Amino acid sequence: MFFFTSWVLTVALEALVWYIILKRNALNLVFYSVLINSLTLPLAQFFYLYFLDNLVLMEALVVLVEVPIVYLLLRVTLRQALYLSVLANLVSALVGLIYYSPY
């Protein structure tokens, strides 16, 4: 259940960030977020749990994987893709930390 909740939260937040910035069709952005996060979230969680116990490094790796995909799917410049990926992942990571915080 943890993974599914994380995935839904990530997909929704990242699509929302993209929508706020790009003002594009929300349904398309949700679809792209589903595609991208269905690839990157399982990989990130696996590597974080078993190889790289550092959230900042893991998020940096996720951004590196996401930038070319965002560039291709959203048809933005590489600079915009980097900005969108960093901001979307920052928002989803911070909300996830707050949501799953034991305090």
Gaussian input, Z-matrix of N, CA and C with variables (Angstrom, degrees):
# hf/3-21g

backbone

0 1
 N
 C     1     B1
 C     2     B2     1     A1
 N     3     B3     2     A2     1     D1
 C     4     B4     3     A3     2     D2
 C     5     B5     4     A4     3     D3
 N     6     B6     5     A5     4     D4
 C     7     B7     6     A6     5     D5
 C     8     B8     7     A7     6     D6
 N     9     B9     8     A8     7     D7
 C    10    B10     9     A9     8     D8
 C    11    B11    10    A10     9     D9
 N    12    B12    11    A11    10    D10
 C    13    B13    12    A12    11    D11
 C    14    B14    13    A13    12    D12
 N    15    B15    14    A14    13    D13
 C    16    B16    15    A15    14    D14
 C    17    B17    16    A16    15    D15
 N    18    B18    17    A17    16    D16
 C    19    B19    18    A18    17    D17
 C    20    B20    19    A19    18    D18
 N    21    B21    20    A20    19    D19
 C    22    B22    21    A21    20    D20
 C    23    B23    22    A22    21    D21
 N    24    B24    23    A23    22    D22
 C    25    B25    24    A24    23    D23
 C    26    B26    25    A25    24    D24
 N    27    B27    26    A26    25    D25
 C    28    B28    27    A27    26    D26
 C    29    B29    28    A28    27    D27
 N    30    B30    29    A29    28    D28
 C    31    B31    30    A30    29    D29
 C    32    B32    31    A31    30    D30
 N    33    B33    32    A32    31    D31
 C    34    B34    33    A33    32    D32
 C    35    B35    34    A34    33    D33
 N    36    B36    35    A35    34    D34
 C    37    B37    36    A36    35    D35
 C    38    B38    37    A37    36    D36
 N    39    B39    38    A38    37    D37
 C    40    B40    39    A39    38    D38
 C    41    B41    40    A40    39    D39
 N    42    B42    41    A41    40    D40
 C    43    B43    42    A42    41    D41
 C    44    B44    43    A43    42    D42
 N    45    B45    44    A44    43    D43
 C    46    B46    45    A45    44    D44
 C    47    B47    46    A46    45    D45
 N    48    B48    47    A47    46    D46
 C    49    B49    48    A48    47    D47
 C    50    B50    49    A49    48    D48
 N    51    B51    50    A50    49    D49
 C    52    B52    51    A51    50    D50
 C    53    B53    52    A52    51    D51
 N    54    B54    53    A53    52    D52
 C    55    B55    54    A54    53    D53
 C    56    B56    55    A55    54    D54
 N    57    B57    56    A56    55    D55
 C    58    B58    57    A57    56    D56
 C    59    B59    58    A58    57    D57
 N    60    B60    59    A59    58    D58
 C    61    B61    60    A60    59    D59
 C    62    B62    61    A61    60    D60
 N    63    B63    62    A62    61    D61
 C    64    B64    63    A63    62    D62
 C    65    B65    64    A64    63    D63
 N    66    B66    65    A65    64    D64
 C    67    B67    66    A66    65    D65
 C    68    B68    67    A67    66    D66
 N    69    B69    68    A68    67    D67
 C    70    B70    69    A69    68    D68
 C    71    B71    70    A70    69    D69
 N    72    B72    71    A71    70    D70
 C    73    B73    72    A72    71    D71
 C    74    B74    73    A73    72    D72
 N    75    B75    74    A74    73    D73
 C    76    B76    75    A75    74    D74
 C    77    B77    76    A76    75    D75
 N    78    B78    77    A77    76    D76
 C    79    B79    78    A78    77    D77
 C    80    B80    79    A79    78    D78
 N    81    B81    80    A80    79    D79
 C    82    B82    81    A81    80    D80
 C    83    B83    82    A82    81    D81
 N    84    B84    83    A83    82    D82
 C    85    B85    84    A84    83    D83
 C    86    B86    85    A85    84    D84
 N    87    B87    86    A86    85    D85
 C    88    B88    87    A87    86    D86
 C    89    B89    88    A88    87    D87
 N    90    B90    89    A89    88    D88
 C    91    B91    90    A90    89    D89
 C    92    B92    91    A91    90    D90
 N    93    B93    92    A92    91    D91
 C    94    B94    93    A93    92    D92
 C    95    B95    94    A94    93    D93
 N    96    B96    95    A95    94    D94
 C    97    B97    96    A96    95    D95
 C    98    B98    97    A97    96    D96
 N    99    B99    98    A98    97    D97
 C   100   B100    99    A99    98    D98
 C   101   B101   100   A100    99    D99
 N   102   B102   101   A101   100   D100
 C   103   B103   102   A102   101   D101
 C   104   B104   103   A103   102   D102
 N   105   B105   104   A104   103   D103
 C   106   B106   105   A105   104   D104
 C   107   B107   106   A106   105   D105
 N   108   B108   107   A107   106   D106
 C   109   B109   108   A108   107   D107
 C   110   B110   109   A109   108   D108
 N   111   B111   110   A110   109   D109
 C   112   B112   111   A111   110   D110
 C   113   B113   112   A112   111   D111
 N   114   B114   113   A113   112   D112
 C   115   B115   114   A114   113   D113
 C   116   B116   115   A115   114   D114
 N   117   B117   116   A116   115   D115
 C   118   B118   117   A117   116   D116
 C   119   B119   118   A118   117   D117
 N   120   B120   119   A119   118   D118
 C   121   B121   120   A120   119   D119
 C   122   B122   121   A121   120   D120
 N   123   B123   122   A122   121   D121
 C   124   B124   123   A123   122   D122
 C   125   B125   124   A124   123   D123
 N   126   B126   125   A125   124   D124
 C   127   B127   126   A126   125   D125
 C   128   B128   127   A127   126   D126
 N   129   B129   128   A128   127   D127
 C   130   B130   129   A129   128   D128
 C   131   B131   130   A130   129   D129
 N   132   B132   131   A131   130   D130
 C   133   B133   132   A132   131   D131
 C   134   B134   133   A133   132   D132
 N   135   B135   134   A134   133   D133
 C   136   B136   135   A135   134   D134
 C   137   B137   136   A136   135   D135
 N   138   B138   137   A137   136   D136
 C   139   B139   138   A138   137   D137
 C   140   B140   139   A139   138   D138
 N   141   B141   140   A140   139   D139
 C   142   B142   141   A141   140   D140
 C   143   B143   142   A142   141   D141
 N   144   B144   143   A143   142   D142
 C   145   B145   144   A144   143   D143
 C   146   B146   145   A145   144   D144
 N   147   B147   146   A146   145   D145
 C   148   B148   147   A147   146   D146
 C   149   B149   148   A148   147   D147
 N   150   B150   149   A149   148   D148
 C   151   B151   150   A150   149   D149
 C   152   B152   151   A151   150   D150
 N   153   B153   152   A152   151   D151
 C   154   B154   153   A153   152   D152
 C   155   B155   154   A154   153   D153
 N   156   B156   155   A155   154   D154
 C   157   B157   156   A156   155   D155
 C   158   B158   157   A157   156   D156
 N   159   B159   158   A158   157   D157
 C   160   B160   159   A159   158   D158
 C   161   B161   160   A160   159   D159
 N   162   B162   161   A161   160   D160
 C   163   B163   162   A162   161   D161
 C   164   B164   163   A163   162   D162
 N   165   B165   164   A164   163   D163
 C   166   B166   165   A165   164   D164
 C   167   B167   166   A166   165   D165
 N   168   B168   167   A167   166   D166
 C   169   B169   168   A168   167   D167
 C   170   B170   169   A169   168   D168
 N   171   B171   170   A170   169   D169
 C   172   B172   171   A171   170   D170
 C   173   B173   172   A172   171   D171
 N   174   B174   173   A173   172   D172
 C   175   B175   174   A174   173   D173
 C   176   B176   175   A175   174   D174
 N   177   B177   176   A176   175   D175
 C   178   B178   177   A177   176   D176
 C   179   B179   178   A178   177   D177
 N   180   B180   179   A179   178   D178
 C   181   B181   180   A180   179   D179
 C   182   B182   181   A181   180   D180
 N   183   B183   182   A182   181   D181
 C   184   B184   183   A183   182   D182
 C   185   B185   184   A184   183   D183
 N   186   B186   185   A185   184   D184
 C   187   B187   186   A186   185   D185
 C   188   B188   187   A187   186   D186
 N   189   B189   188   A188   187   D187
 C   190   B190   189   A189   188   D188
 C   191   B191   190   A190   189   D189
 N   192   B192   191   A191   190   D190
 C   193   B193   192   A192   191   D191
 C   194   B194   193   A193   192   D192
 N   195   B195   194   A194   193   D193
 C   196   B196   195   A195   194   D194
 C   197   B197   196   A196   195   D195
 N   198   B198   197   A197   196   D196
 C   199   B199   198   A198   197   D197
 C   200   B200   199   A199   198   D198
 N   201   B201   200   A200   199   D199
 C   202   B202   201   A201   200   D200
 C   203   B203   202   A202   201   D201
 N   204   B204   203   A203   202   D202
 C   205   B205   204   A204   203   D203
 C   206   B206   205   A205   204   D204
 N   207   B207   206   A206   205   D205
 C   208   B208   207   A207   206   D206
 C   209   B209   208   A208   207   D207
 N   210   B210   209   A209   208   D208
 C   211   B211   210   A210   209   D209
 C   212   B212   211   A211   210   D210
 N   213   B213   212   A212   211   D211
 C   214   B214   213   A213   212   D212
 C   215   B215   214   A214   213   D213
 N   216   B216   215   A215   214   D214
 C   217   B217   216   A216   215   D215
 C   218   B218   217   A217   216   D216
 N   219   B219   218   A218   217   D217
 C   220   B220   219   A219   218   D218
 C   221   B221   220   A220   219   D219
 N   222   B222   221   A221   220   D220
 C   223   B223   222   A222   221   D221
 C   224   B224   223   A223   222   D222
 N   225   B225   224   A224   223   D223
 C   226   B226   225   A225   224   D224
 C   227   B227   226   A226   225   D225
 N   228   B228   227   A227   226   D226
 C   229   B229   228   A228   227   D227
 C   230   B230   229   A229   228   D228
 N   231   B231   230   A230   229   D229
 C   232   B232   231   A231   230   D230
 C   233   B233   232   A232   231   D231
 N   234   B234   233   A233   232   D232
 C   235   B235   234   A234   233   D233
 C   236   B236   235   A235   234   D234
 N   237   B237   236   A236   235   D235
 C   238   B238   237   A237   236   D236
 C   239   B239   238   A238   237   D237
 N   240   B240   239   A239   238   D238
 C   241   B241   240   A240   239   D239
 C   242   B242   241   A241   240   D240
 N   243   B243   242   A242   241   D241
 C   244   B244   243   A243   242   D242
 C   245   B245   244   A244   243   D243
 N   246   B246   245   A245   244   D244
 C   247   B247   246   A246   245   D245
 C   248   B248   247   A247   246   D246
 N   249   B249   248   A248   247   D247
 C   250   B250   249   A249   248   D248
 C   251   B251   250   A250   249   D249
 N   252   B252   251   A251   250   D250
 C   253   B253   252   A252   251   D251
 C   254   B254   253   A253   252   D252
 N   255   B255   254   A254   253   D253
 C   256   B256   255   A255   254   D254
 C   257   B257   256   A256   255   D255
 N   258   B258   257   A257   256   D256
 C   259   B259   258   A258   257   D257
 C   260   B260   259   A259   258   D258
 N   261   B261   260   A260   259   D259
 C   262   B262   261   A261   260   D260
 C   263   B263   262   A262   261   D261
 N   264   B264   263   A263   262   D262
 C   265   B265   264   A264   263   D263
 C   266   B266   265   A265   264   D264
 N   267   B267   266   A266   265   D265
 C   268   B268   267   A267   266   D266
 C   269   B269   268   A268   267   D267
 N   270   B270   269   A269   268   D268
 C   271   B271   270   A270   269   D269
 C   272   B272   271   A271   270   D270
 N   273   B273   272   A272   271   D271
 C   274   B274   273   A273   272   D272
 C   275   B275   274   A274   273   D273
 N   276   B276   275   A275   274   D274
 C   277   B277   276   A276   275   D275
 C   278   B278   277   A277   276   D276
 N   279   B279   278   A278   277   D277
 C   280   B280   279   A279   278   D278
 C   281   B281   280   A280   279   D279
 N   282   B282   281   A281   280   D280
 C   283   B283   282   A282   281   D281
 C   284   B284   283   A283   282   D282
 N   285   B285   284   A284   283   D283
 C   286   B286   285   A285   284   D284
 C   287   B287   286   A286   285   D285
 N   288   B288   287   A287   286   D286
 C   289   B289   288   A288   287   D287
 C   290   B290   289   A289   288   D288
 N   291   B291   290   A290   289   D289
 C   292   B292   291   A291   290   D290
 C   293   B293   292   A292   291   D291
 N   294   B294   293   A293   292   D292
 C   295   B295   294   A294   293   D293
 C   296   B296   295   A295   294   D294
 N   297   B297   296   A296   295   D295
 C   298   B298   297   A297   296   D296
 C   299   B299   298   A298   297   D297
 N   300   B300   299   A299   298   D298
 C   301   B301   300   A300   299   D299
 C   302   B302   301   A301   300   D300
 N   303   B303   302   A302   301   D301
 C   304   B304   303   A303   302   D302
 C   305   B305   304   A304   303   D303
 N   306   B306   305   A305   304   D304
 C   307   B307   306   A306   305   D305
 C   308   B308   307   A307   306   D306

   B1=1.4472
   B2=1.5307
   B3=1.3270
   B4=1.4613
   B5=1.5251
   B6=1.3505
   B7=1.4640
   B8=1.5247
   B9=1.3228
   B10=1.4631
   B11=1.5264
   B12=1.3100
   B13=1.4673
   B14=1.5323
   B15=1.3237
   B16=1.4695
   B17=1.5179
   B18=1.3209
   B19=1.4651
   B20=1.5243
   B21=1.3283
   B22=1.4667
   B23=1.5302
   B24=1.3138
   B25=1.4644
   B26=1.5289
   B27=1.3089
   B28=1.4636
   B29=1.5197
   B30=1.3246
   B31=1.4710
   B32=1.5236
   B33=1.3193
   B34=1.4681
   B35=1.5282
   B36=1.3221
   B37=1.4694
   B38=1.5213
   B39=1.3224
   B40=1.4605
   B41=1.5250
   B42=1.3250
   B43=1.4693
   B44=1.5272
   B45=1.3161
   B46=1.4697
   B47=1.5266
   B48=1.3211
   B49=1.4737
   B50=1.5254
   B51=1.3164
   B52=1.4717
   B53=1.5225
   B54=1.3359
   B55=1.4615
   B56=1.5396
   B57=1.3008
   B58=1.4711
   B59=1.5289
   B60=1.3081
   B61=1.4668
   B62=1.5292
   B63=1.3311
   B64=1.4612
   B65=1.5232
   B66=1.3303
   B67=1.4735
   B68=1.5323
   B69=1.3251
   B70=1.4651
   B71=1.5207
   B72=1.3105
   B73=1.4574
   B74=1.5276
   B75=1.3151
   B76=1.4652
   B77=1.5299
   B78=1.3289
   B79=1.4663
   B80=1.5251
   B81=1.3260
   B82=1.4691
   B83=1.5269
   B84=1.3153
   B85=1.4619
   B86=1.5247
   B87=1.3178
   B88=1.4695
   B89=1.5296
   B90=1.3188
   B91=1.4609
   B92=1.5307
   B93=1.3199
   B94=1.4644
   B95=1.5268
   B96=1.3152
   B97=1.4595
   B98=1.5277
   B99=1.3305
   B100=1.4717
   B101=1.5261
   B102=1.3201
   B103=1.4746
   B104=1.5254
   B105=1.3099
   B106=1.4612
   B107=1.5212
   B108=1.3149
   B109=1.4638
   B110=1.5229
   B111=1.3155
   B112=1.4666
   B113=1.5278
   B114=1.3042
   B115=1.4627
   B116=1.5264
   B117=1.3191
   B118=1.4641
   B119=1.5264
   B120=1.3247
   B121=1.4670
   B122=1.5316
   B123=1.3337
   B124=1.4687
   B125=1.5340
   B126=1.3248
   B127=1.4676
   B128=1.5227
   B129=1.3176
   B130=1.4613
   B131=1.5234
   B132=1.3195
   B133=1.4616
   B134=1.5245
   B135=1.3095
   B136=1.4645
   B137=1.5232
   B138=1.3301
   B139=1.4586
   B140=1.5215
   B141=1.3223
   B142=1.4735
   B143=1.5275
   B144=1.3156
   B145=1.4691
   B146=1.5244
   B147=1.3290
   B148=1.4685
   B149=1.5238
   B150=1.3185
   B151=1.4621
   B152=1.5244
   B153=1.3028
   B154=1.4522
   B155=1.5170
   B156=1.3165
   B157=1.4576
   B158=1.5293
   B159=1.3368
   B160=1.4586
   B161=1.5306
   B162=1.3106
   B163=1.4608
   B164=1.5279
   B165=1.3066
   B166=1.4675
   B167=1.5274
   B168=1.3186
   B169=1.4642
   B170=1.5185
   B171=1.3219
   B172=1.4544
   B173=1.5233
   B174=1.3215
   B175=1.4641
   B176=1.5307
   B177=1.3172
   B178=1.4696
   B179=1.5272
   B180=1.3244
   B181=1.4663
   B182=1.5243
   B183=1.3242
   B184=1.4668
   B185=1.5231
   B186=1.3192
   B187=1.4653
   B188=1.5264
   B189=1.3091
   B190=1.4724
   B191=1.5263
   B192=1.3187
   B193=1.4639
   B194=1.5276
   B195=1.3223
   B196=1.4681
   B197=1.5174
   B198=1.2948
   B199=1.4736
   B200=1.5348
   B201=1.3267
   B202=1.4700
   B203=1.5329
   B204=1.3234
   B205=1.4653
   B206=1.5277
   B207=1.3238
   B208=1.4709
   B209=1.5242
   B210=1.3032
   B211=1.4678
   B212=1.5256
   B213=1.3217
   B214=1.4646
   B215=1.5320
   B216=1.3193
   B217=1.4642
   B218=1.5284
   B219=1.3147
   B220=1.4606
   B221=1.5257
   B222=1.3145
   B223=1.4696
   B224=1.5350
   B225=1.3217
   B226=1.4580
   B227=1.5291
   B228=1.3270
   B229=1.4601
   B230=1.5400
   B231=1.3105
   B232=1.4685
   B233=1.5272
   B234=1.2999
   B235=1.4688
   B236=1.5331
   B237=1.3315
   B238=1.4630
   B239=1.5234
   B240=1.3248
   B241=1.4627
   B242=1.5254
   B243=1.3210
   B244=1.4606
   B245=1.5208
   B246=1.3252
   B247=1.4580
   B248=1.5355
   B249=1.3234
   B250=1.4657
   B251=1.5207
   B252=1.3146
   B253=1.4590
   B254=1.5216
   B255=1.3174
   B256=1.4682
   B257=1.5225
   B258=1.3141
   B259=1.4554
   B260=1.5335
   B261=1.3157
   B262=1.4657
   B263=1.5255
   B264=1.3153
   B265=1.4665
   B266=1.5224
   B267=1.3064
   B268=1.4569
   B269=1.5305
   B270=1.3137
   B271=1.4693
   B272=1.5277
   B273=1.3276
   B274=1.4708
   B275=1.5304
   B276=1.3190
   B277=1.4700
   B278=1.5260
   B279=1.3359
   B280=1.4687
   B281=1.5285
   B282=1.3195
   B283=1.4630
   B284=1.5170
   B285=1.3293
   B286=1.4617
   B287=1.5173
   B288=1.3244
   B289=1.4720
   B290=1.5192
   B291=1.3034
   B292=1.4693
   B293=1.5251
   B294=1.3232
   B295=1.4661
   B296=1.5232
   B297=1.3182
   B298=1.4627
   B299=1.5302
   B300=1.3193
   B301=1.4571
   B302=1.5348
   B303=1.3270
   B304=1.4650
   B305=1.5264
   B306=1.3120
   B307=1.4707
   B308=1.5036
   A1=111.69
   A2=116.67
   A3=121.56
   A4=110.85
   A5=115.89
   A6=119.04
   A7=110.67
   A8=117.57
   A9=120.62
   A10=110.90
   A11=116.79
   A12=121.12
   A13=110.30
   A14=116.59
   A15=120.66
   A16=110.87
   A17=115.75
   A18=121.08
   A19=110.91
   A20=116.96
   A21=121.01
   A22=110.56
   A23=116.26
   A24=121.12
   A25=110.58
   A26=117.21
   A27=121.89
   A28=111.62
   A29=116.66
   A30=121.19
   A31=110.30
   A32=116.50
   A33=120.58
   A34=111.80
   A35=116.53
   A36=119.86
   A37=112.33
   A38=116.38
   A39=118.76
   A40=111.04
   A41=117.75
   A42=120.15
   A43=110.32
   A44=116.53
   A45=120.85
   A46=111.10
   A47=117.41
   A48=121.30
   A49=109.67
   A50=116.88
   A51=120.43
   A52=110.92
   A53=116.19
   A54=120.15
   A55=110.61
   A56=116.33
   A57=120.47
   A58=110.63
   A59=116.79
   A60=120.49
   A61=112.03
   A62=117.04
   A63=120.46
   A64=114.65
   A65=117.50
   A66=121.51
   A67=111.09
   A68=115.79
   A69=120.83
   A70=110.17
   A71=115.85
   A72=122.62
   A73=110.25
   A74=116.04
   A75=121.66
   A76=111.89
   A77=117.19
   A78=120.25
   A79=111.66
   A80=116.45
   A81=120.00
   A82=110.70
   A83=116.74
   A84=120.26
   A85=111.09
   A86=117.38
   A87=120.14
   A88=109.38
   A89=117.51
   A90=121.26
   A91=111.05
   A92=117.14
   A93=120.58
   A94=111.33
   A95=116.35
   A96=119.97
   A97=110.91
   A98=116.63
   A99=120.79
   A100=109.87
   A101=116.87
   A102=120.52
   A103=111.81
   A104=115.81
   A105=120.19
   A106=111.26
   A107=116.95
   A108=119.62
   A109=113.14
   A110=117.30
   A111=119.79
   A112=110.60
   A113=116.36
   A114=121.38
   A115=111.26
   A116=116.94
   A117=119.61
   A118=114.53
   A119=118.43
   A120=119.49
   A121=112.74
   A122=119.51
   A123=117.90
   A124=112.31
   A125=116.42
   A126=119.75
   A127=111.30
   A128=116.33
   A129=120.52
   A130=111.15
   A131=116.96
   A132=119.47
   A133=111.29
   A134=117.29
   A135=120.61
   A136=110.98
   A137=116.46
   A138=119.42
   A139=112.03
   A140=117.12
   A141=120.06
   A142=110.47
   A143=117.18
   A144=121.14
   A145=113.19
   A146=116.87
   A147=119.04
   A148=116.07
   A149=118.52
   A150=118.90
   A151=114.86
   A152=118.06
   A153=120.79
   A154=109.74
   A155=115.92
   A156=121.83
   A157=111.14
   A158=115.88
   A159=121.59
   A160=108.00
   A161=116.41
   A162=121.35
   A163=112.62
   A164=117.51
   A165=120.93
   A166=110.68
   A167=116.56
   A168=120.00
   A169=111.38
   A170=117.02
   A171=120.57
   A172=110.69
   A173=117.37
   A174=120.13
   A175=111.00
   A176=117.11
   A177=120.21
   A178=110.90
   A179=116.66
   A180=120.10
   A181=111.47
   A182=116.42
   A183=120.62
   A184=110.10
   A185=116.84
   A186=121.05
   A187=109.76
   A188=117.69
   A189=120.47
   A190=112.15
   A191=116.47
   A192=120.25
   A193=110.37
   A194=116.80
   A195=120.80
   A196=114.32
   A197=118.25
   A198=120.80
   A199=112.48
   A200=119.81
   A201=117.50
   A202=112.99
   A203=116.82
   A204=119.94
   A205=109.85
   A206=116.58
   A207=121.00
   A208=109.78
   A209=116.53
   A210=121.99
   A211=110.99
   A212=116.34
   A213=120.53
   A214=112.88
   A215=116.95
   A216=119.61
   A217=113.26
   A218=116.77
   A219=120.08
   A220=112.93
   A221=116.45
   A222=122.16
   A223=111.96
   A224=113.09
   A225=121.05
   A226=107.48
   A227=116.77
   A228=119.76
   A229=108.86
   A230=116.74
   A231=119.92
   A232=110.90
   A233=116.11
   A234=119.84
   A235=110.75
   A236=116.29
   A237=120.24
   A238=110.83
   A239=116.88
   A240=120.73
   A241=110.40
   A242=116.48
   A243=121.04
   A244=110.48
   A245=116.68
   A246=121.96
   A247=110.96
   A248=116.74
   A249=121.40
   A250=111.67
   A251=116.67
   A252=120.75
   A253=111.58
   A254=116.61
   A255=120.12
   A256=110.34
   A257=117.02
   A258=120.16
   A259=111.60
   A260=117.37
   A261=120.82
   A262=111.07
   A263=117.01
   A264=120.06
   A265=112.03
   A266=117.11
   A267=120.39
   A268=110.32
   A269=116.21
   A270=120.69
   A271=110.63
   A272=117.06
   A273=118.88
   A274=111.42
   A275=118.03
   A276=120.36
   A277=111.06
   A278=116.73
   A279=119.89
   A280=111.92
   A281=117.23
   A282=120.05
   A283=110.15
   A284=117.19
   A285=120.63
   A286=112.16
   A287=116.42
   A288=119.76
   A289=111.48
   A290=116.58
   A291=120.29
   A292=110.34
   A293=116.57
   A294=121.71
   A295=111.81
   A296=116.88
   A297=120.58
   A298=113.49
   A299=116.41
   A300=120.54
   A301=110.61
   A302=117.17
   A303=119.24
   A304=113.22
   A305=118.91
   A306=122.11
   A307=111.38
   D1=-33.65
   D2=179.81
   D3=-58.41
   D4=-46.57
   D5=-177.42
   D6=-63.96
   D7=-44.68
   D8=-178.02
   D9=-62.13
   D10=-44.55
   D11=178.86
   D12=-62.23
   D13=-43.14
   D14=178.21
   D15=-61.54
   D16=-42.11
   D17=-178.55
   D18=-64.64
   D19=-48.40
   D20=-179.70
   D21=-61.15
   D22=-45.89
   D23=179.49
   D24=-60.88
   D25=-44.73
   D26=-179.85
   D27=-64.49
   D28=-47.71
   D29=179.74
   D30=-58.20
   D31=-47.91
   D32=-177.43
   D33=-64.81
   D34=-46.78
   D35=-177.23
   D36=-65.95
   D37=-43.40
   D38=-177.96
   D39=-68.96
   D40=-38.26
   D41=175.97
   D42=-64.07
   D43=-38.93
   D44=178.57
   D45=-63.80
   D46=-43.70
   D47=177.93
   D48=-60.43
   D49=-46.12
   D50=179.27
   D51=-61.94
   D52=-41.03
   D53=-178.71
   D54=-64.52
   D55=-43.97
   D56=-179.89
   D57=-60.89
   D58=-39.28
   D59=-177.08
   D60=-81.74
   D61=-45.37
   D62=-172.17
   D63=-91.39
   D64=-22.36
   D65=-177.59
   D66=53.72
   D67=46.94
   D68=178.85
   D69=-110.31
   D70=178.47
   D71=-179.94
   D72=-53.90
   D73=116.36
   D74=-175.35
   D75=-62.06
   D76=-38.77
   D77=-178.89
   D78=-63.53
   D79=-40.70
   D80=176.84
   D81=-64.18
   D82=-41.66
   D83=-179.21
   D84=-65.79
   D85=-38.55
   D86=175.99
   D87=-64.05
   D88=-43.22
   D89=178.23
   D90=-58.95
   D91=-46.70
   D92=178.87
   D93=-64.63
   D94=-37.85
   D95=177.69
   D96=-64.55
   D97=-39.86
   D98=176.09
   D99=-60.41
   D100=-47.52
   D101=179.99
   D102=-60.16
   D103=-51.62
   D104=-175.11
   D105=-65.87
   D106=-46.95
   D107=-175.90
   D108=-75.86
   D109=-20.00
   D110=173.27
   D111=-69.77
   D112=-22.80
   D113=175.82
   D114=-90.09
   D115=-50.36
   D116=-170.00
   D117=-80.99
   D118=-34.57
   D119=-176.45
   D120=-65.82
   D121=-47.04
   D122=177.65
   D123=-61.77
   D124=-40.84
   D125=178.35
   D126=-63.32
   D127=-43.57
   D128=-179.82
   D129=-63.48
   D130=-45.17
   D131=-179.29
   D132=-65.98
   D133=-40.45
   D134=178.56
   D135=-62.47
   D136=-51.02
   D137=-178.39
   D138=-67.08
   D139=-35.54
   D140=177.78
   D141=-64.32
   D142=-43.32
   D143=-177.81
   D144=-71.32
   D145=-35.43
   D146=-170.92
   D147=-111.75
   D148=-18.55
   D149=-174.66
   D150=-130.43
   D151=-37.95
   D152=-168.56
   D153=-134.13
   D154=89.21
   D155=-176.07
   D156=-83.88
   D157=56.69
   D158=-179.19
   D159=-145.18
   D160=108.57
   D161=-174.21
   D162=-61.71
   D163=-41.15
   D164=-178.37
   D165=-63.93
   D166=-45.90
   D167=177.61
   D168=-63.48
   D169=-41.04
   D170=-179.87
   D171=-63.93
   D172=-43.61
   D173=178.22
   D174=-64.00
   D175=-36.56
   D176=177.10
   D177=-63.46
   D178=-40.89
   D179=177.27
   D180=-65.88
   D181=-39.70
   D182=177.79
   D183=-61.77
   D184=-43.43
   D185=178.70
   D186=-60.67
   D187=-43.27
   D188=179.54
   D189=-61.36
   D190=-35.89
   D191=177.82
   D192=-74.94
   D193=-38.35
   D194=-175.12
   D195=-74.87
   D196=-33.19
   D197=-173.91
   D198=-54.13
   D199=-51.28
   D200=179.92
   D201=-65.32
   D202=-31.76
   D203=179.65
   D204=-70.72
   D205=-44.54
   D206=176.90
   D207=-61.21
   D208=-42.80
   D209=178.28
   D210=-56.04
   D211=-47.04
   D212=-177.57
   D213=-73.37
   D214=-45.13
   D215=-175.44
   D216=-75.10
   D217=-43.23
   D218=-176.00
   D219=-88.78
   D220=-7.44
   D221=178.37
   D222=53.06
   D223=56.37
   D224=176.90
   D225=-118.43
   D226=173.58
   D227=176.14
   D228=-71.95
   D229=164.39
   D230=177.36
   D231=-62.40
   D232=-37.39
   D233=178.11
   D234=-63.27
   D235=-44.13
   D236=177.51
   D237=-64.81
   D238=-39.26
   D239=179.31
   D240=-62.06
   D241=-41.70
   D242=177.16
   D243=-62.95
   D244=-47.33
   D245=179.51
   D246=-60.14
   D247=-47.94
   D248=-179.50
   D249=-62.33
   D250=-42.33
   D251=-178.73
   D252=-68.01
   D253=-45.39
   D254=179.80
   D255=-62.84
   D256=-48.49
   D257=-177.54
   D258=-65.09
   D259=-45.74
   D260=-179.12
   D261=-62.96
   D262=-42.06
   D263=179.57
   D264=-71.39
   D265=-33.63
   D266=176.20
   D267=-63.83
   D268=-46.62
   D269=179.29
   D270=-62.25
   D271=-48.78
   D272=-177.15
   D273=-67.21
   D274=-35.98
   D275=178.18
   D276=-66.98
   D277=-44.50
   D278=-179.75
   D279=-65.43
   D280=-43.34
   D281=177.54
   D282=-65.08
   D283=-39.69
   D284=177.21
   D285=-62.30
   D286=-42.07
   D287=177.60
   D288=-62.89
   D289=-40.55
   D290=178.40
   D291=-68.77
   D292=-46.62
   D293=-176.97
   D294=-62.84
   D295=-41.05
   D296=-176.17
   D297=-96.39
   D298=5.31
   D299=179.09
   D300=-64.99
   D301=136.01
   D302=-179.28
   D303=-75.06
   D304=-4.91
   D305=-176.23
   D306=-92.68

